[in-house]
């Protein structure tokens, strides 16, 4: 009954907001910027970088927000229905937003950019064989496919700006290549036996595949899953047996379970420290370097390399990282 009521309310809010948005459409000037809503900060950064002066981009999910669990607010519904286009990732990342976005897509342009990636390059979701692992941004070369998909959709929507979109995409893709090369260099400086990444949830498998790291998460691919006592105990034993010196918390996931690993290892006579906070399902604060996709990756790989015994400058690839 509650679920049926929620669905009815959702449909009603979408309908009301659409009616208002469509009524205002004729007043829009032809030269006005495209009003774009993106779900995550990573997608917003891609669209903003490709679109340049032709787009005005608003991200629904801010820093530290978990996209697996986030549900739309009334202001989100209003923003999305006023937008010229809504970009989301798909691949079941925005699980609680999916119904809303699919309903909205019956009435206006809503694009799941991640769904356009080649399926043979996606990793499997160990929790649900029918779904892929959605954390594709942790392989920069794979993420470039999302950028080119955004470019192509913007060209379709505003063909007269093709040259600008292509130039914006080319410059942005070059920056992604640069941070990918930096990542490969600093991560390779970590001793081979130390290349194991233990984090709060299983978000870094694409990172592991791209850079040759073993990856272990306390929770599963979705933060909807709960970490069991045995899972925590097994990870504690792994940390002790492998002599792991550093594990990592995440900006969008509670640090409770990671601290439990530190305490569990200490009880067995092994010291492991928290090596730093990684950006996993959300980028940093808007308006900061870490709030960009390149800055997010630069931050993560620099923190990981330094904490696990590798060599990386404290302030990252170009000296832009905030030293905490």
The 8 nearest C-alpha neighbors of each residue, nearest first, counted from 0:
[[1, 3, 2, 4, 5, 6, 7, 8],
 [2, 0, 4, 3, 5, 6, 7, 8],
 [1, 3, 5, 4, 0, 6, 7, 8],
 [4, 2, 0, 6, 5, 1, 7, 8],
 [3, 5, 1, 7, 2, 6, 8, 0],
 [6, 4, 2, 8, 3, 7, 9, 1],
 [5, 7, 9, 3, 4, 8, 10, 2],
 [8, 6, 4, 10, 9, 5, 11, 3],
 [7, 9, 11, 5, 6, 10, 4, 12],
 [10, 8, 6, 12, 11, 7, 5, 13],
 [11, 9, 7, 13, 8, 12, 14, 6],
 [10, 12, 8, 14, 9, 13, 7, 15],
 [13, 11, 15, 9, 14, 10, 16, 8],
 [12, 14, 10, 16, 11, 15, 17, 9],
 [13, 15, 11, 17, 12, 16, 10, 18],
 [16, 14, 12, 18, 17, 13, 11, 19],
 [15, 17, 19, 13, 18, 14, 77, 80],
 [18, 16, 20, 14, 19, 80, 15, 21],
 [17, 19, 15, 21, 16, 20, 22, 14],
 [20, 18, 16, 22, 17, 21, 15, 23],
 [19, 21, 81, 17, 23, 22, 18, 16],
 [22, 20, 24, 18, 23, 19, 17, 81],
 [21, 23, 19, 20, 24, 18, 25, 17],
 [22, 24, 20, 21, 25, 26, 19, 27],
 [23, 25, 21, 26, 27, 22, 20, 81],
 [26, 24, 27, 23, 22, 21, 28, 29],
 [25, 27, 24, 23, 28, 22, 29, 21],
 [28, 26, 25, 24, 29, 31, 23, 30],
 [27, 29, 31, 30, 26, 25, 32, 24],
 [28, 30, 31, 27, 32, 26, 25, 33],
 [31, 29, 28, 32, 27, 53, 33, 157],
 [30, 32, 28, 29, 33, 27, 53, 34],
 [33, 31, 53, 54, 34, 55, 30, 52],
 [32, 34, 54, 35, 55, 83, 53, 31],
 [33, 35, 82, 83, 55, 32, 54, 56],
 [36, 34, 56, 84, 82, 85, 55, 33],
 [35, 37, 85, 57, 56, 58, 79, 82],
 [38, 36, 86, 58, 43, 87, 85, 39],
 [37, 39, 59, 87, 58, 60, 86, 36],
 [40, 38, 60, 41, 42, 58, 37, 43],
 [39, 41, 43, 42, 58, 282, 44, 281],
 [40, 42, 44, 39, 43, 292, 45, 282],
 [43, 41, 45, 44, 39, 40, 37, 46],
 [42, 44, 40, 37, 46, 41, 45, 58],
 [45, 43, 47, 41, 42, 46, 48, 291],
 [44, 46, 42, 48, 43, 47, 146, 49],
 [47, 45, 49, 43, 48, 44, 50, 42],
 [46, 48, 44, 50, 45, 49, 51, 43],
 [49, 47, 45, 46, 51, 50, 44, 167],
 [48, 50, 167, 168, 46, 164, 47, 51],
 [51, 49, 47, 54, 53, 164, 48, 46],
 [50, 52, 53, 48, 47, 49, 54, 167],
 [51, 53, 54, 50, 32, 55, 47, 163],
 [52, 54, 32, 51, 50, 33, 55, 160],
 [55, 53, 33, 32, 50, 52, 51, 56],
 [54, 56, 34, 35, 33, 32, 57, 53],
 [57, 55, 35, 36, 54, 47, 43, 34],
 [56, 58, 36, 37, 35, 59, 55, 43],
 [59, 57, 37, 38, 60, 43, 36, 40],
 [58, 60, 38, 37, 61, 57, 75, 39],
 [61, 59, 39, 58, 38, 64, 40, 62],
 [60, 62, 64, 63, 59, 40, 58, 281],
 [63, 61, 283, 284, 64, 281, 282, 60],
 [62, 64, 251, 250, 281, 61, 65, 282],
 [65, 63, 251, 62, 61, 60, 66, 281],
 [64, 66, 251, 67, 68, 69, 280, 63],
 [67, 65, 93, 69, 68, 64, 92, 280],
 [66, 68, 93, 94, 65, 92, 69, 221],
 [67, 69, 66, 65, 95, 70, 94, 223],
 [68, 70, 66, 67, 95, 65, 71, 96],
 [71, 69, 95, 96, 68, 72, 66, 93],
 [70, 72, 75, 96, 76, 69, 73, 99],
 [73, 71, 75, 74, 76, 70, 77, 69],
 [72, 74, 76, 75, 77, 71, 12, 78],
 [73, 75, 77, 72, 76, 78, 71, 79],
 [76, 74, 72, 78, 73, 77, 71, 79],
 [75, 77, 73, 79, 74, 78, 80, 72],
 [76, 78, 74, 80, 75, 79, 16, 81],
 [79, 77, 75, 81, 76, 80, 74, 82],
 [80, 78, 82, 76, 81, 77, 36, 75],
 [79, 81, 77, 17, 82, 78, 16, 76],
 [80, 82, 20, 78, 79, 77, 83, 17],
 [83, 81, 34, 79, 84, 80, 35, 36],
 [82, 84, 34, 35, 33, 81, 108, 85],
 [85, 83, 108, 35, 82, 109, 36, 86],
 [86, 84, 109, 36, 37, 35, 110, 108],
 [87, 85, 37, 110, 109, 111, 36, 84],
 [88, 86, 111, 38, 37, 89, 110, 112],
 [87, 89, 113, 111, 112, 90, 92, 86],
 [88, 90, 111, 91, 113, 92, 87, 114],
 [91, 89, 133, 92, 114, 113, 131, 88],
 [92, 90, 94, 89, 93, 133, 130, 97],
 [91, 93, 94, 90, 133, 67, 89, 66],
 [94, 92, 66, 67, 96, 91, 95, 97],
 [93, 95, 91, 97, 92, 67, 96, 68],
 [94, 96, 70, 97, 93, 68, 69, 67],
 [97, 95, 93, 99, 94, 70, 98, 100],
 [96, 98, 100, 94, 99, 95, 101, 93],
 [97, 99, 101, 100, 96, 102, 95, 94],
 [98, 100, 102, 96, 97, 101, 103, 9],
 [101, 99, 103, 97, 102, 98, 104, 96],
 [100, 102, 104, 98, 103, 99, 97, 105],
 [103, 101, 99, 104, 100, 105, 98, 106],
 [102, 104, 100, 105, 101, 106, 99, 107],
 [105, 103, 109, 101, 107, 106, 102, 108],
 [104, 106, 103, 102, 107, 101, 108, 109],
 [105, 107, 104, 103, 108, 102, 17, 109],
 [106, 108, 104, 105, 109, 103, 84, 83],
 [109, 107, 84, 104, 85, 110, 83, 106],
 [108, 110, 85, 104, 84, 86, 107, 111],
 [109, 111, 86, 112, 87, 85, 108, 84],
 [112, 110, 87, 88, 89, 114, 113, 86],
 [113, 111, 88, 114, 145, 115, 110, 148],
 [114, 112, 88, 115, 89, 116, 111, 145],
 [113, 115, 112, 116, 111, 89, 90, 88],
 [116, 114, 113, 112, 117, 148, 145, 111],
 [115, 117, 114, 113, 144, 118, 145, 120],
 [118, 116, 119, 120, 115, 121, 114, 144],
 [119, 117, 120, 121, 116, 115, 114, 122],
 [118, 120, 117, 121, 122, 116, 123, 131],
 [121, 119, 118, 117, 122, 116, 141, 135],
 [122, 120, 118, 119, 131, 123, 132, 117],
 [121, 123, 132, 131, 120, 124, 205, 204],
 [124, 122, 131, 132, 125, 128, 121, 130],
 [123, 125, 132, 131, 127, 126, 128, 130],
 [124, 126, 127, 123, 128, 220, 219, 132],
 [127, 125, 124, 128, 219, 220, 221, 130],
 [128, 126, 124, 129, 125, 130, 131, 123],
 [127, 129, 130, 124, 125, 123, 126, 131],
 [128, 130, 127, 131, 124, 123, 126, 125],
 [129, 131, 128, 127, 124, 132, 123, 90],
 [132, 130, 123, 124, 122, 133, 121, 90],
 [131, 133, 124, 122, 123, 134, 130, 121],
 [132, 134, 90, 92, 135, 131, 91, 89],
 [135, 133, 136, 132, 202, 137, 205, 203],
 [134, 136, 137, 133, 138, 142, 205, 141],
 [137, 135, 142, 138, 134, 139, 141, 205],
 [138, 136, 206, 135, 205, 139, 134, 203],
 [137, 139, 141, 136, 205, 206, 140, 209],
 [140, 138, 142, 141, 137, 179, 136, 175],
 [139, 141, 143, 142, 138, 176, 179, 144],
 [140, 142, 143, 138, 139, 144, 135, 136],
 [143, 141, 139, 136, 144, 145, 140, 138],
 [142, 144, 146, 141, 140, 145, 147, 139],
 [145, 143, 147, 142, 146, 141, 116, 148],
 [144, 146, 148, 142, 143, 147, 112, 113],
 [147, 145, 143, 149, 144, 148, 45, 150],
 [146, 148, 150, 144, 149, 145, 151, 143],
 [147, 149, 145, 151, 146, 150, 112, 144],
 [150, 148, 146, 152, 147, 151, 153, 145],
 [151, 149, 147, 153, 148, 152, 164, 154],
 [150, 152, 154, 148, 153, 149, 147, 155],
 [151, 153, 155, 149, 154, 150, 156, 148],
 [154, 152, 156, 150, 155, 151, 157, 149],
 [155, 153, 158, 151, 157, 161, 152, 156],
 [156, 154, 152, 153, 158, 157, 151, 161],
 [155, 157, 153, 154, 158, 152, 33, 84],
 [156, 158, 154, 159, 155, 160, 153, 161],
 [159, 157, 154, 161, 160, 155, 156, 153],
 [158, 160, 157, 161, 154, 162, 163, 156],
 [161, 159, 158, 163, 162, 157, 164, 154],
 [162, 160, 164, 158, 154, 163, 159, 165],
 [161, 163, 165, 164, 160, 166, 159, 167],
 [164, 162, 166, 160, 165, 161, 167, 50],
 [165, 163, 167, 161, 49, 166, 162, 50],
 [164, 166, 168, 162, 163, 167, 161, 169],
 [167, 165, 169, 163, 168, 164, 162, 170],
 [168, 166, 49, 164, 170, 165, 169, 163],
 [167, 169, 49, 171, 165, 166, 170, 172],
 [168, 170, 166, 172, 167, 171, 165, 173],
 [171, 169, 173, 167, 168, 172, 166, 174],
 [172, 170, 168, 174, 173, 169, 167, 175],
 [171, 173, 175, 169, 174, 170, 168, 176],
 [172, 174, 176, 170, 171, 175, 169, 177],
 [175, 173, 177, 171, 172, 176, 178, 170],
 [174, 176, 172, 178, 177, 173, 179, 293],
 [177, 175, 179, 173, 174, 178, 180, 172],
 [176, 178, 174, 180, 175, 179, 173, 181],
 [177, 179, 181, 175, 180, 176, 182, 174],
 [180, 178, 182, 176, 177, 181, 139, 175],
 [181, 179, 183, 177, 178, 182, 176, 184],
 [180, 182, 178, 184, 179, 183, 177, 185],
 [183, 181, 179, 180, 184, 185, 300, 186],
 [182, 184, 180, 186, 181, 185, 187, 179],
 [183, 185, 181, 187, 182, 186, 180, 188],
 [186, 184, 188, 187, 182, 311, 183, 310],
 [185, 187, 188, 304, 183, 184, 189, 182],
 [186, 188, 184, 189, 185, 183, 190, 309],
 [187, 189, 309, 185, 186, 310, 190, 184],
 [188, 190, 309, 187, 308, 186, 304, 191],
 [191, 189, 193, 192, 188, 194, 309, 308],
 [190, 192, 193, 194, 189, 187, 188, 212],
 [193, 191, 190, 194, 195, 189, 241, 243],
 [194, 192, 190, 191, 195, 307, 189, 243],
 [195, 193, 212, 191, 192, 213, 189, 196],
 [194, 196, 213, 212, 193, 214, 197, 215],
 [195, 197, 214, 215, 213, 198, 194, 246],
 [196, 198, 215, 246, 216, 214, 247, 195],
 [199, 197, 247, 216, 200, 248, 246, 196],
 [198, 200, 217, 216, 248, 257, 218, 249],
 [201, 199, 216, 218, 217, 219, 198, 202],
 [200, 202, 216, 220, 219, 203, 218, 215],
 [203, 201, 200, 220, 134, 204, 279, 216],
 [202, 204, 206, 205, 201, 207, 214, 137],
 [203, 205, 207, 206, 202, 208, 214, 201],
 [206, 204, 208, 207, 138, 203, 137, 209],
 [207, 205, 137, 203, 209, 204, 138, 208],
 [208, 206, 212, 204, 211, 205, 210, 209],
 [207, 209, 205, 206, 211, 210, 204, 212],
 [208, 210, 206, 207, 138, 211, 205, 212],
 [211, 209, 207, 208, 212, 206, 183, 186],
 [210, 212, 207, 208, 209, 213, 194, 206],
 [213, 211, 207, 194, 195, 210, 214, 196],
 [212, 214, 195, 207, 196, 194, 211, 215],
 [213, 215, 196, 195, 207, 197, 212, 204],
 [216, 214, 197, 196, 201, 198, 217, 213],
 [217, 215, 201, 200, 198, 199, 218, 197],
 [216, 218, 200, 199, 226, 198, 231, 219],
 [219, 217, 200, 226, 216, 225, 201, 224],
 [218, 220, 201, 221, 200, 224, 222, 216],
 [221, 219, 201, 202, 200, 222, 218, 132],
 [222, 220, 223, 219, 224, 67, 218, 201],
 [221, 223, 224, 218, 67, 219, 220, 200],
 [224, 222, 221, 225, 68, 67, 219, 218],
 [225, 223, 222, 219, 221, 218, 226, 220],
 [226, 224, 218, 227, 223, 222, 219, 217],
 [225, 227, 218, 217, 230, 228, 224, 231],
 [228, 226, 230, 229, 225, 231, 218, 217],
 [227, 229, 231, 230, 232, 226, 233, 225],
 [230, 228, 232, 231, 227, 233, 226, 234],
 [231, 229, 233, 227, 228, 232, 234, 226],
 [230, 232, 234, 228, 229, 233, 235, 227],
 [231, 233, 229, 235, 234, 230, 228, 236],
 [234, 232, 230, 236, 235, 231, 229, 237],
 [235, 233, 237, 231, 236, 232, 238, 230],
 [234, 236, 232, 238, 237, 233, 264, 260],
 [235, 237, 239, 233, 234, 238, 240, 232],
 [238, 236, 234, 240, 235, 239, 241, 233],
 [237, 239, 243, 235, 241, 236, 240, 242],
 [240, 238, 236, 242, 237, 241, 269, 264],
 [241, 239, 237, 242, 238, 236, 243, 235],
 [240, 242, 238, 243, 239, 237, 236, 192],
 [241, 243, 239, 240, 238, 244, 269, 237],
 [244, 242, 238, 241, 245, 271, 239, 193],
 [243, 245, 271, 242, 272, 270, 307, 246],
 [244, 246, 272, 274, 271, 273, 243, 306],
 [247, 245, 273, 197, 274, 198, 272, 196],
 [248, 246, 198, 273, 274, 275, 276, 197],
 [247, 249, 276, 254, 199, 198, 277, 257],
 [250, 248, 277, 276, 252, 251, 278, 279],
 [249, 251, 63, 278, 252, 277, 276, 279],
 [250, 252, 63, 65, 64, 249, 280, 281],
 [253, 251, 249, 250, 254, 199, 65, 248],
 [254, 252, 255, 251, 256, 249, 199, 248],
 [253, 255, 257, 248, 256, 258, 252, 199],
 [256, 254, 258, 253, 257, 259, 199, 252],
 [257, 255, 259, 258, 254, 260, 199, 217],
 [256, 258, 260, 259, 254, 255, 199, 248],
 [257, 259, 261, 260, 255, 256, 254, 262],
 [260, 258, 256, 262, 257, 261, 263, 255],
 [261, 259, 263, 257, 258, 262, 235, 264],
 [260, 262, 258, 264, 259, 263, 271, 265],
 [263, 261, 265, 259, 260, 264, 266, 258],
 [264, 262, 260, 266, 265, 261, 235, 259],
 [263, 265, 267, 269, 261, 266, 262, 235],
 [264, 266, 268, 269, 262, 267, 263, 270],
 [267, 265, 263, 264, 268, 262, 269, 261],
 [268, 266, 264, 265, 269, 263, 239, 236],
 [267, 269, 265, 266, 264, 270, 239, 263],
 [270, 268, 265, 264, 267, 239, 271, 266],
 [271, 269, 265, 264, 272, 268, 244, 261],
 [270, 272, 244, 245, 261, 269, 243, 264],
 [273, 271, 245, 274, 244, 246, 270, 261],
 [272, 274, 246, 247, 245, 275, 271, 248],
 [275, 273, 245, 306, 247, 246, 272, 276],
 [274, 276, 247, 273, 302, 248, 277, 306],
 [275, 277, 248, 249, 247, 250, 278, 274],
 [278, 276, 249, 299, 279, 250, 248, 275],
 [277, 279, 250, 282, 249, 281, 295, 280],
 [278, 280, 281, 277, 249, 202, 250, 251],
 [281, 279, 65, 251, 278, 66, 282, 64],
 [282, 280, 62, 279, 63, 278, 64, 40],
 [281, 283, 290, 278, 295, 62, 40, 289],
 [284, 282, 290, 289, 62, 285, 281, 295],
 [283, 285, 290, 62, 287, 286, 289, 282],
 [286, 284, 290, 287, 283, 62, 291, 61],
 [285, 287, 284, 290, 288, 291, 289, 283],
 [288, 286, 290, 289, 285, 284, 283, 291],
 [287, 289, 294, 290, 291, 319, 286, 320],
 [288, 290, 294, 295, 283, 287, 291, 282],
 [291, 289, 283, 284, 285, 287, 282, 288],
 [292, 290, 294, 289, 293, 288, 44, 295],
 [291, 293, 295, 294, 41, 296, 44, 290],
 [294, 292, 296, 295, 291, 297, 175, 178],
 [295, 293, 289, 297, 288, 291, 292, 296],
 [294, 296, 289, 292, 298, 293, 297, 282],
 [295, 297, 299, 293, 298, 294, 300, 292],
 [298, 296, 294, 295, 300, 299, 301, 293],
 [299, 297, 295, 301, 296, 300, 294, 302],
 [300, 298, 296, 302, 277, 301, 297, 303],
 [299, 301, 303, 302, 297, 298, 182, 304],
 [300, 302, 304, 298, 299, 303, 311, 315],
 [303, 301, 299, 305, 300, 304, 306, 298],
 [304, 302, 300, 306, 301, 305, 307, 299],
 [305, 303, 309, 301, 186, 307, 306, 302],
 [304, 306, 309, 302, 308, 303, 307, 310],
 [307, 305, 274, 303, 304, 308, 302, 245],
 [308, 306, 304, 305, 309, 303, 193, 189],
 [309, 307, 189, 305, 306, 304, 190, 310],
 [310, 308, 189, 188, 304, 305, 307, 311],
 [309, 311, 305, 188, 185, 304, 308, 312],
 [310, 312, 185, 301, 305, 313, 304, 309],
 [311, 313, 315, 314, 310, 316, 301, 318],
 [314, 312, 315, 311, 322, 301, 320, 318],
 [315, 313, 318, 320, 312, 319, 322, 321],
 [316, 314, 312, 318, 313, 320, 317, 301],
 [315, 317, 318, 297, 181, 314, 312, 178],
 [318, 316, 319, 315, 314, 320, 312, 297],
 [317, 319, 314, 315, 320, 316, 312, 313],
 [320, 318, 317, 314, 315, 321, 288, 316],
 [321, 319, 314, 315, 318, 322, 298, 288],
 [320, 322, 323, 319, 314, 289, 288, 318],
 [323, 321, 320, 314, 313, 319, 315, 318],
 [322, 321, 320, 275, 313, 314, 276, 302]]
